[in-house]
């Protein structure tokens, strides 16, 4: 979050011209004929948060591009990055950007934002009977480090003075697999408290403190299933599972932001957080949107990435990848509300879309 700003210092007239250029380029891309790529198959693997969007995108794209077959599997963000580096897939889906070390050792791999998403913190507290629970990064760090062990502990009670909290042990649930969701969640804890930063840090995998009663689950579907089956548990889940969370009767926490306000993830609060930080996005687009400043900024927000090698085995495969990714980020294509609203994502802003188009153009 210390990345230098590139757009915030740009004159408004230039920003306006950039937006017009992006729209014009997008229209040209959508007007292009389908790539002559009969028999080309793209393999996508990675983020379980991003997978529901690919389930919507792929049938729509293939219906207009009959020569292209796209197969997507939900594994985890860590696998998406690793399999791209190992040249086992063409597109890795990830909620996390590559680490500095990964980027340094794999300069041919680029991180391309496709959309903006968020994460929710969910709980199974039947005693609350639907009442909204407030949590913040410091309190969640206490829970996941084993320092706060009961739901009516003083730090939680102080945030929720109007609630009658149960005197029950907290069951923290975390991901068992290398996960972009873990990357986002642990960044939130890391940015919220120096103690977590010193002891644990953040990443797709971390050395979690040992907590009595803790559980681990694989994928967002596994997190959802585990918290739903475990009274007095708490978990972090990608926002594309928000409808399933509601159907399971789970609570969604109001999370404390930098200004001390407690917010739910909505299009407005996620959009406000993204708009506060996306102008700082560097050319390689590796930037955290977590814990953005602003009274109305939801704190758990992130770019959803396609992790792709710019060196493809042949020009045809490269052209197919470029055309699919350009369609995915186009406001008349994959970034349209008919796809993003279904998974509670929001579209890229014009400035970031232009950066993504530049990176896509490097794929050869």
C-alpha positions in Angstrom: 0.0 0.0 0.0 3.0 2.2 -0.2 3.1 2.0 -4.0 3.7 5.3 -5.8 0.7 7.0 -7.3 0.6 7.1 -11.1 -2.9 8.4 -11.8 -3.6 10.7 -8.8 -1.0 13.2 -10.1 -2.3 13.0 -13.7 -4.1 16.1 -15.0 -7.8 15.7 -15.4 -7.8 16.5 -19.1 -5.3 13.6 -19.7 -7.4 11.3 -17.5 -10.5 12.2 -19.6 -8.6 11.4 -22.8 -7.5 8.1 -21.3 -11.0 7.2 -20.5 -12.1 7.9 -24.1 -9.2 5.9 -25.5 -10.1 2.9 -23.2 -13.7 3.0 -24.4 -12.7 3.3 -28.0 -10.2 0.4 -27.7 -12.8 -1.7 -25.9 -15.3 -1.2 -28.8 -12.6 -2.2 -31.3 -11.8 -5.3 -29.4 -15.5 -6.4 -29.2 -15.9 -5.7 -32.9 -13.0 -8.0 -33.8 -14.0 -11.3 -35.4 -13.5 -14.5 -33.4 -9.9 -15.7 -33.4 -9.3 -18.4 -36.0 -8.4 -20.9 -33.4 -10.3 -24.2 -34.0 -9.1 -26.8 -31.6 -7.5 -24.3 -29.1 -8.2 -25.2 -25.5 -7.4 -22.9 -22.6 -6.9 -24.3 -19.1 -7.8 -22.1 -16.1 -7.3 -23.1 -12.5 -7.1 -21.4 -9.1 -9.2 -19.1 -6.9 -12.5 -20.6 -5.6 -13.6 -17.0 -5.1 -13.2 -16.2 -8.8 -14.4 -19.6 -10.1 -18.2 -18.7 -9.9 -17.5 -15.8 -12.3 -15.7 -18.0 -14.7 -18.7 -20.3 -14.6 -20.7 -17.4 -16.0 -18.1 -16.1 -18.4 -17.1 -19.3 -20.1 -20.4 -20.4 -21.6 -21.1 -16.9 -22.8 -17.7 -16.5 -24.4 -17.7 -19.9 -26.0 -21.1 -19.4 -27.6 -19.6 -16.4 -29.5 -16.3 -18.1 -30.2 -17.0 -21.6 -31.2 -13.3 -22.4 -32.1 -12.2 -21.9 -28.5 -12.7 -24.4 -25.6 -12.1 -23.1 -22.0 -11.9 -25.5 -19.1 -11.8 -24.0 -15.6 -11.3 -25.8 -12.2 -11.5 -24.4 -8.7 -8.4 -25.3 -6.7 -6.9 -22.4 -4.8 -5.0 -19.2 -5.7 -1.7 -20.7 -4.7 -2.2 -23.6 -7.1 -3.3 -21.1 -9.9 0.0 -19.2 -9.5 2.2 -22.3 -9.2 0.6 -24.1 -12.2 1.0 -21.0 -14.3 4.7 -20.8 -13.4 5.0 -24.6 -14.2 3.3 -24.1 -17.6 0.6 -26.6 -16.7 -2.2 -24.1 -17.4 -2.6 -21.0 -19.5 -4.4 -18.8 -16.9 -4.1 -18.9 -13.2 -7.0 -17.4 -11.2 -5.9 -15.7 -8.0 -7.2 -13.3 -5.4 -3.6 -12.6 -4.5 -0.9 -11.0 -6.6 2.4 -12.7 -6.9 4.9 -12.0 -4.1 8.0 -9.9 -4.8 10.1 -13.0 -4.7 7.8 -14.9 -7.2 7.8 -11.8 -9.5 11.5 -11.5 -9.4 12.1 -15.1 -10.2 9.4 -15.3 -12.9 9.6 -12.0 -14.9 7.6 -13.6 -17.7 4.5 -13.9 -15.5 2.1 -11.0 -15.3 -0.7 -10.3 -12.8 -3.8 -8.9 -14.6 -6.8 -7.6 -12.6 -10.0 -8.8 -14.1 -12.5 -7.3 -11.6 -12.8 -6.1 -8.0 -14.2 -8.3 -5.3 -14.3 -8.5 -1.5 -14.4 -10.9 1.4 -16.8 -11.4 4.2 -16.4 -12.5 7.8 -19.2 -14.9 8.7 -20.3 -16.5 11.9 -22.6 -19.1 13.3 -24.1 -17.6 16.4 -27.7 -18.8 16.8 -28.1 -16.9 20.1 -28.0 -13.6 18.3 -31.2 -14.4 16.4 -30.1 -12.4 13.3 -28.6 -9.4 15.2 -25.6 -7.8 13.4 -22.2 -8.4 15.0 -19.4 -5.9 14.8 -15.8 -7.1 14.5 -12.5 -5.3 13.6 -9.1 -6.4 12.5 -7.5 -6.2 16.0 -10.3 -8.4 17.5 -10.1 -10.9 14.7 -6.3 -11.1 15.2 -7.0 -11.8 18.8 -9.4 -14.6 17.9 -7.1 -16.2 15.3 -4.1 -16.0 17.6 -5.9 -17.6 20.5 -5.9 -14.5 22.8 -9.7 -14.0 22.6 -11.3 -17.3 23.2 -15.0 -16.7 24.1 -17.7 -14.8 22.3 -18.5 -12.6 25.4 -14.9 -11.6 25.9 -14.3 -7.9 26.7 -12.9 -6.8 23.3 -15.9 -8.2 21.5 -18.4 -7.0 24.1 -16.9 -3.5 23.8 -17.7 -3.4 20.1 -21.2 -4.8 20.7 -22.6 -3.2 23.9 -26.2 -3.7 22.8 -25.9 -7.5 22.2 -26.2 -10.3 24.6 -23.2 -12.3 23.5 -23.1 -16.1 24.4 -20.6 -17.4 26.9 -19.3 -20.0 24.5 -15.8 -20.9 23.1 -15.0 -19.3 19.7 -14.2 -21.8 16.9 -12.0 -20.0 14.4 -12.0 -21.6 10.9 -9.1 -21.0 8.5 -8.1 -22.3 5.1 -6.1 -25.4 4.8 -4.9 -24.7 1.3 -2.7 -21.9 -0.1 -5.4 -19.3 -0.6 -5.8 -15.8 -1.9 -8.6 -15.5 0.7 -6.0 -16.2 3.4 -3.8 -13.6 1.7 -6.5 -11.0 1.9 -7.7 -11.9 5.4 -4.2 -12.0 6.9 -3.4 -8.7 5.2 -6.3 -7.2 7.1 -5.0 -8.6 10.4 -1.5 -7.5 9.5 -2.5 -3.9 8.7 -4.7 -3.7 11.8 -2.2 -4.7 14.5 1.6 -4.7 14.8 1.4 -7.8 16.9 0.1 -9.9 14.1 2.6 -8.3 11.7 5.5 -9.2 14.0 4.3 -12.7 14.7 2.5 -14.0 11.6 2.5 -11.6 8.7 0.4 -12.3 5.6 0.4 -14.6 2.5 -1.5 -17.3 0.7 -0.1 -19.6 3.4 1.1 -18.5 6.9 2.3 -20.1 10.1 -1.0 -19.9 11.9 -0.8 -19.7 15.7 -2.1 -22.8 17.4 -5.6 -22.2 18.8 -7.6 -24.7 20.8 -10.6 -25.9 18.9 -9.6 -24.4 15.6 -10.7 -26.0 12.3 -9.3 -25.9 8.8 -11.3 -26.2 5.5 -10.4 -26.3 1.8 -11.8 -23.8 -0.6 -14.6 -21.3 0.0 -17.2 -24.1 -0.4 -15.4 -26.0 2.4 -15.3 -22.9 4.6 -19.0 -22.3 4.1 -19.9 -25.9 4.8 -17.7 -26.0 8.0 -19.0 -22.8 9.5 -22.6 -23.8 8.8 -22.1 -27.1 10.6 -20.2 -25.6 13.6 -22.1 -23.5 16.1 -20.1 -20.6 17.6 -17.6 -20.6 14.7 -16.2 -17.7 12.6 -14.7 -17.8 9.1 -13.6 -15.7 6.2 -15.4 -16.4 2.9 -15.2 -14.8 -0.6 -18.1 -12.5 -1.5 -19.0 -14.6 -4.5 -20.5 -17.0 -1.9 -22.6 -14.3 -0.3 -25.9 -15.8 -1.6 -25.0 -19.2 -0.2 -24.0 -17.7 3.1 -27.4 -16.1 3.4 -29.2 -19.4 2.5 -27.2 -21.1 5.2 -28.5 -18.6 7.8 -25.1 -17.4 8.7 -24.3 -13.9 10.0 -22.1 -11.4 8.1 -20.1 -9.2 10.4 -19.9 -5.4 10.1 -16.2 -4.8 9.8 -14.4 -1.8 11.3 -12.4 0.3 8.8 -9.6 2.8 9.3 -12.0 5.5 10.3 -13.6 3.3 13.0 -16.9 2.8 11.1 -18.5 -0.6 10.8 -19.7 -1.5 7.4 -21.1 -4.4 5.4 -19.8 -5.2 1.9 -22.0 -3.5 -0.6 -21.4 -2.2 -4.1 -21.0 1.3 -2.6 -18.6 0.4 0.2 -16.5 -1.9 -1.9 -16.5 0.7 -4.7 -15.5 3.5 -2.3 -12.5 1.4 -1.0 -11.4 0.6 -4.4 -11.6 4.2 -5.7 -9.4 5.3 -2.7 -6.6 3.0 -3.7 -6.8 2.0 -7.4 -5.2 5.3 -8.6 -2.1 4.0 -6.9 -2.0 0.9 -9.0 1.5 0.5 -10.6 2.1 -0.7 -14.1 2.5 -4.3 -13.0 -0.8 -4.0 -11.1 0.4 -5.7 -7.9 -1.4 -3.7 -5.2 -3.4 -4.4 -2.1 -6.8 -2.8 -1.7 -7.2 -4.0 1.8 -7.9 -1.5 4.7 -8.4 1.4 2.4 -8.8 4.9 3.9 -12.2 6.6 4.0 -15.3 6.7 6.2 -17.3 4.6 3.7 -14.6 2.2 2.7 -15.2 -1.5 3.4 -11.8 -2.9 4.6 -11.6 -6.3 2.8 -11.4 -5.5 -0.9 -9.1 -6.9 -3.6 -8.4 -7.3 -7.3 -9.2 -10.6 -8.9 -6.2 -11.6 -11.0 -5.5 -13.6 -14.1 -1.9 -14.8 -13.7 -0.5 -15.4 -17.2 2.8 -15.9 -18.9 3.6 -13.4 -21.7 5.6 -16.1 -23.5 3.1 -18.5 -25.1 4.1 -21.6 -27.1 2.6 -20.3 -30.4 1.0 -17.1 -31.8 -2.5 -18.7 -32.1 -2.6 -19.6 -28.4 -1.4 -16.1 -27.5 -4.0 -14.5 -29.6 -6.8 -16.6 -28.1 -5.7 -15.7 -24.5 -5.4 -12.0 -25.4 -8.9 -11.9 -27.0 -10.5 -13.8 -24.0 -8.9 -11.5 -21.4 -9.8 -8.3 -23.3 -13.4 -9.5 -23.5 -13.3 -10.4 -19.8 -12.4 -6.8 -18.7 -14.5 -5.0 -21.3 -17.5 -3.1 -19.9 -19.6 -4.5 -22.8 -18.2 -8.0 -22.1 -17.2 -9.8 -19.0 -17.2 -6.6 -16.8 -20.8 -5.9 -17.5 -23.3 -5.9 -14.6 -25.1 -9.1 -15.9 -22.0 -11.1 -14.9 -20.5 -9.1 -12.0 -23.7 -8.5 -10.1 -24.4 -12.2 -9.9 -21.2 -12.7 -7.9 -21.2 -9.3 -6.1 -18.1 -8.1 -7.9 -17.7 -4.6 -9.3 -16.1 -3.5 -12.6 -12.6 -2.2 -13.1 -12.2 1.6 -13.3 -11.0 2.9 -16.6 -7.5 3.7 -15.4 -7.0 0.1 -14.1 -8.7 -1.4 -17.2 -6.1 0.5 -19.4 -3.3 -1.0 -17.3 -4.7 -4.5 -17.7 -5.1 -3.9 -21.5 -1.4 -2.9 -21.6 -0.4 -6.1 -19.8 -2.6 -8.3 -22.0 -1.0 -6.7 -25.0 2.4 -8.1 -23.9 1.2 -11.7 -24.3 2.9 -13.2 -27.4 
